[in-house]
Amino acid sequence: MELASVVPPYVATPLELLPFRAVMLAPERVGDPASARALARPYRDVAARLEQWIAQGRATADTAPAIYLHEYTVGGLTVRGLVGALSMSRRATSFDERAVWPHEAIHPEQAGELADRMLQMDLNPAPILLVHHGRAQLREIVTSVSQSAPDWRYLDRTGQRQRIWAIRDADTLAGIAGLLATTRCLLADGHHRYAAYLRLQEEHPGTPWDTGLAMLVDQDDTPLFLGAIHRTFPGTTLIDLLGASRAAGAQVTPHERHQALLALDSTHFVLTDGESWHVVTPPALPQDAPVSWVHDSVLPRLTRSEVRVMHHHNVDEALAAAGPAAPAVLLPSPDFEQVRALVESGGLLPEKATSFQPKPSLGVLMRPVLGG
C-alpha cells in the first residue's frame, strides 16, 4: 500500500485573498460534462481554447479584477464564500504563523502533475475550499453584499443555483482584507492543488504564480457538510481485518446489517464483506478519529503486501465494491471541530478521510494566471 505521507508547507499569516479577473463558462455549460473538453489535453492549448470559447459566447471573461462572493444552492443546502487569489509566497515557521492548515498528507508526484498541468493551461481551473470561523464584521460585509442584486444568477446543468457578486469597491475590499489578515482556516478540499500552488510559487516567484485560486467559506454562516469517506481493501480478507483489529486492542462484535449500520458513531466503525457484519470499538480515542485508528493501528498489522486502499463517498458505493476479496470499512462522519482541533495540535488525518460537501460546479469561476 502506497499511502500519502508528505505534508505540504503551511502558508503564513497574514492571510491575503486578492482580486483577480475571472473567466466563467456560460451558464448552460457550467457543470456540463462535455465542457470538460475545454480543460482537456493537450493542456498547452487550453488558454487558446478558452479564448475561442469566449469569442463564441461559450464562456465570458470579467471586465476587471474583483473578489467574488459566490453562493450556490443544491439539495436544499446553500454555501457561500469569498473567492480570490490566495497569496502563497509566505511560509510559516511556527504554529502561531500558520494561516492555512492542511488536514491530510499528499502524494508529491500527484501534486507535481497538477502543477505541470496548471502551468501548461495558464489557469487555476477551480478554487480550493478553505473553511474558517469568520468574524462577525466579515459576516456583516458578506450579508450586505448578498442583499444586493447579483452580477450573475442562473441554474446550471447539475441543478446548482448560482449567484455571484463582483466586489470591487475599494473600501469594501480594504475591510475584507483587514478582517482576513488574522484568519486561520482549514484546508477542506484540494490538498494536492494547494501543494501544486506552492510548487508553482517556488518555481516562479515574483509572478502571478505567487497566488492560487481559493474559496473561503465561513462555517458559522453557511456550513459545509462534513461526511465520511469509506474504504474497501482489495487484496485482503474480512478475517484478516478482524484479526488485525483485535490485535490492535479493539473489541469486535458481530451484528446484523441494520444493527451494525446503526452503531456507526464517533467511537465505532463497521467491517463487512457484504455478508458478515462486525462493529469495531477501538480502545480509547482521546483525539484520533476512527479513520486514523484504522490506518495507524490496523493496516500495519496486515501482512499481505498486495493490499490496496480504495475510497468510496457513500455506503452504497462501498458495499457495491465489497466482497470476500475486498472487505469494506464503513466509517462515521468526522466532526468539524474534531478535525480542526486535531490539525491545530499538530496532527493529521489519513488521505481522503473527509468529504466536505457540497462543492461548487466546475466552470463557475476560473482564474487565468499570466493571461489574466
WOWOJO-V890031 format. One record per residue. N is the residue number from 1. RES is the residue in one letter. SS is DSSP state (2 for helix, 1 for strand, 0 for the rest). PHI is phi in degrees with one decimal (NA if undefined). OMEGA is omega in whole degrees, 0 to 359 (* if undefined). Layout:
n = [N N]
res = [RES RES]
ss = [SS SS]
phi = [PHI PHI]
omega = [OMEGA OMEGA]
This chain:
n = [1 2 3 4 5 6 7 8 9 10 11 12 13 14 15 16 17 18 19 20 21 22 23 24 25 26 27 28 29 30 31 32 33 34 35 36 37 38 39 40 41 42 43 44 45 46 47 48 49 50 51 52 53 54 55 56 57 58 59 60 61 62 63 64 65 66 67 68 69 70 71 72 73 74 75 76 77 78 79 80 81 82 83 84 85 86 87 88 89 90 91 92 93 94 95 96 97 98 99 100 101 102 103 104 105 106 107 108 109 110 111 112 113 114 115 116 117 118 119 120 121 122 123 124 125 126 127 128 129 130 131 132 133 134 135 136 137 138 139 140 141 142 143 144 145 146 147 148 149 150 151 152 153 154 155 156 157 158 159 160 161 162 163 164 165 166 167 168 169 170 171 172 173 174 175 176 177 178 179 180 181 182 183 184 185 186 187 188 189 190 191 192 193 194 195 196 197 198 199 200 201 202 203 204 205 206 207 208 209 210 211 212 213 214 215 216 217 218 219 220 221 222 223 224 225 226 227 228 229 230 231 232 233 234 235 236 237 238 239 240 241 242 243 244 245 246 247 248 249 250 251 252 253 254 255 256 257 258 259 260 261 262 263 264 265 266 267 268 269 270 271 272 273 274 275 276 277 278 279 280 281 282 283 284 285 286 287 288 289 290 291 292 293 294 295 296 297 298 299 300 301 302 303 304 305 306 307 308 309 310 311 312 313 314 315 316 317 318 319 320 321 322 323 324 325 326 327 328 329 330 331 332 333 334 335 336 337 338 339 340 341 342 343 344 345 346 347 348 349 350 351 352 353 354 355 356 357 358 359 360 361 362 363 364 365 366 367 368 369 370 371 372]
res = [M E L A S V V P P Y V A T P L E L L P F R A V M L A P E R V G D P A S A R A L A R P Y R D V A A R L E Q W I A Q G R A T A D T A P A I Y L H E Y T V G G L T V R G L V G A L S M S R R A T S F D E R A V W P H E A I H P E Q A G E L A D R M L Q M D L N P A P I L L V H H G R A Q L R E I V T S V S Q S A P D W R Y L D R T G Q R Q R I W A I R D A D T L A G I A G L L A T T R C L L A D G H H R Y A A Y L R L Q E E H P G T P W D T G L A M L V D Q D D T P L F L G A I H R T F P G T T L I D L L G A S R A A G A Q V T P H E R H Q A L L A L D S T H F V L T D G E S W H V V T P P A L P Q D A P V S W V H D S V L P R L T R S E V R V M H H H N V D E A L A A A G P A A P A V L L P S P D F E Q V R A L V E S G G L L P E K A T S F Q P K P S L G V L M R P V L G G]
ss = [0 0 0 0 0 1 0 0 0 0 1 1 0 0 0 0 1 1 0 1 0 1 1 1 1 0 2 2 2 0 0 0 2 2 2 2 2 2 2 0 0 0 2 2 2 2 2 2 2 2 2 2 2 2 2 2 0 0 1 1 1 0 0 0 0 1 1 1 1 1 1 1 1 1 0 0 1 1 1 1 1 1 1 1 1 1 1 0 0 0 1 0 0 0 2 2 2 1 0 1 1 1 0 1 0 1 0 2 2 2 2 2 2 2 2 2 2 2 2 2 2 0 1 1 0 0 0 1 1 1 1 1 0 0 0 2 2 2 2 2 2 2 2 2 2 2 0 0 0 0 0 1 1 1 1 0 0 0 0 0 1 1 1 1 1 1 1 0 0 2 2 2 2 2 2 2 2 2 2 2 0 0 0 0 1 1 1 1 1 0 2 2 2 2 2 2 2 2 2 2 2 2 2 0 0 0 0 2 2 2 1 1 1 1 1 1 1 1 0 0 0 0 0 0 1 1 1 1 0 1 1 1 1 1 0 0 0 2 2 2 2 2 2 2 2 2 2 0 0 0 1 1 1 1 1 0 2 2 2 2 2 2 0 0 1 0 0 1 1 1 1 1 0 0 0 0 1 1 1 1 1 0 0 0 0 0 0 0 0 2 2 2 2 2 2 2 2 2 2 2 2 0 0 0 0 0 0 0 0 1 1 1 0 0 2 2 2 2 2 2 2 0 1 0 0 1 1 1 1 1 0 0 0 0 0 2 2 2 2 2 2 2 2 2 0 0 0 0 1 0 0 0 0 1 1 1 1 0 0 0 0 0 0 0 0 1 1 1 0 0 0 0]
phi = [NA -102.1 -101.8 -62.3 -139.9 -101.6 -96.7 -67.2 -59.2 -99.0 -68.7 -96.9 -68.6 -74.2 -70.4 -124.1 -118.8 -104.2 -63.5 -148.3 -102.6 -77.8 -109.3 -131.5 -67.2 -59.9 -49.5 -72.0 -106.9 -67.8 82.3 -79.6 -54.4 -64.8 -70.3 -60.4 -60.0 -64.9 -114.2 -95.6 -59.6 -74.4 -64.4 -65.3 -94.2 -63.8 -59.2 -66.4 -65.2 -65.5 -60.3 -65.1 -63.8 -63.2 -62.6 -88.1 81.6 -88.0 -154.7 -133.6 -115.5 -65.7 -81.8 -155.6 -62.5 -158.3 -93.7 -108.3 -92.4 -113.3 -121.3 -134.7 -127.9 -153.0 57.2 82.8 -106.6 -114.8 -126.9 -138.2 -161.2 -89.2 -114.0 -157.6 -91.8 -77.4 -68.2 -114.4 -81.5 -102.4 -109.0 -76.7 -111.6 -145.0 -55.6 -65.3 -86.7 -73.7 -100.2 -117.2 -114.2 -64.3 -115.0 -137.4 -81.1 -131.9 -93.8 -56.6 -66.1 -68.8 -62.8 -64.3 -63.3 -65.6 -62.9 -61.7 -66.3 -64.8 -63.4 -66.3 -76.9 53.7 -157.4 -95.4 -75.3 -158.3 -77.1 -71.9 -103.6 -113.5 -127.8 -148.8 -95.2 -72.9 -76.1 -59.0 -65.2 -69.3 -62.3 -63.9 -64.1 -62.0 -62.2 -61.7 -62.3 -68.9 -86.0 -90.0 -69.6 -68.1 -74.8 -137.3 -150.8 -168.3 -104.7 -88.4 -68.3 -90.0 95.9 -76.4 -93.9 -107.0 -135.1 -136.4 -118.9 -90.9 -98.2 -126.2 -59.3 -60.5 -67.2 -64.8 -62.9 -65.8 -63.0 -62.1 -59.5 -64.5 -75.7 -84.8 -55.2 -100.8 -67.7 -116.5 -128.0 -90.8 -77.4 -83.5 -147.7 107.1 -60.0 -72.3 -66.9 -58.9 -64.3 -65.5 -56.9 -63.1 -64.0 -63.8 -64.6 -64.4 -83.9 -135.3 -66.1 77.1 -121.0 -60.0 -73.0 -68.0 -129.5 -143.0 -69.2 -145.7 -118.5 -107.5 -107.5 -89.0 -68.0 -89.2 -105.0 -127.6 -66.0 -76.3 -82.0 -105.4 -112.9 -84.4 -116.3 -85.1 -131.7 -121.6 -126.0 -59.3 104.5 -132.6 -129.5 -62.1 -59.3 -63.5 -65.4 -63.8 -64.1 -66.1 -65.6 -63.9 -64.1 -85.0 98.6 -85.0 -91.1 -120.1 -126.9 -71.5 -146.7 -73.6 -52.8 -60.6 -65.2 -63.3 -66.3 -67.2 -81.0 -62.1 -155.2 -66.2 -122.9 -138.2 -139.4 -123.1 -111.9 -156.3 -108.9 96.3 -114.9 -107.2 -124.7 -139.7 -93.8 -110.5 -113.2 -64.4 -61.2 -43.2 -111.6 -63.1 -142.5 -65.2 -80.5 -52.7 -62.2 -66.2 -64.5 -58.6 -73.6 -85.4 -113.0 -93.7 -59.1 -63.7 -90.8 -82.4 -91.9 -79.4 -75.2 -90.8 -64.9 -117.6 -113.4 -114.1 -110.8 -139.9 -87.3 -151.3 -63.0 -60.2 -64.6 -65.0 -69.0 -65.6 -91.7 -79.8 -178.3 -57.2 -100.7 -153.6 -64.8 -108.1 -114.0 -98.0 -116.9 -76.6 -70.0 -69.5 -102.1 -56.7 -66.4 -64.7 -64.1 -62.8 -63.0 -62.3 -71.3 -76.8 -101.6 99.3 -93.4 -141.1 -95.4 -63.7 -54.9 53.3 -92.8 -132.8 -131.4 -84.7 -135.5 -82.9 -96.9 -71.3 -64.1 -71.9 103.0 -67.5 -134.7 -125.0 -125.8 -64.6 -93.4 -74.4 -87.5 -88.1]
omega = [176 183 177 185 185 178 179 179 180 172 185 172 358 176 180 175 192 176 174 180 189 165 184 171 176 186 182 180 178 180 179 180 180 180 177 178 180 184 186 177 354 187 180 180 187 182 179 180 178 176 178 179 178 179 182 182 179 175 178 174 180 187 184 179 178 157 186 167 182 177 177 182 178 178 180 179 177 177 172 181 178 182 180 179 184 177 184 193 180 180 179 176 178 178 186 182 189 178 180 185 171 177 177 171 183 171 183 182 178 177 178 177 178 178 179 181 180 179 178 181 190 189 160 189 181 180 165 180 175 181 178 169 186 177 183 181 178 177 178 178 181 179 180 179 185 178 175 180 180 176 176 180 182 173 184 186 180 184 174 175 186 170 186 176 174 181 181 181 187 181 179 179 179 178 178 181 180 182 180 188 183 182 171 186 178 174 186 184 178 182 181 176 176 178 177 176 182 179 180 178 180 184 183 182 178 178 175 175 172 181 178 186 182 173 183 183 177 183 176 182 178 189 169 176 182 181 179 167 184 183 159 185 174 179 174 181 177 179 179 180 178 179 179 179 178 181 178 175 182 170 182 185 177 180 166 185 185 180 181 181 177 184 181 174 189 182 180 168 187 172 180 169 182 180 181 186 182 175 182 177 179 171 188 178 184 182 184 170 178 180 178 180 177 184 185 189 184 185 179 180 175 188 182 185 185 181 176 177 177 186 184 187 173 185 182 179 179 182 177 180 185 177 182 181 180 181 182 169 178 190 176 176 176 176 183 182 177 179 181 180 180 185 181 173 176 181 178 169 176 177 178 178 185 175 177 185 352 175 179 177 178 174 180 180 176 184 167 187 181 182 182 *]
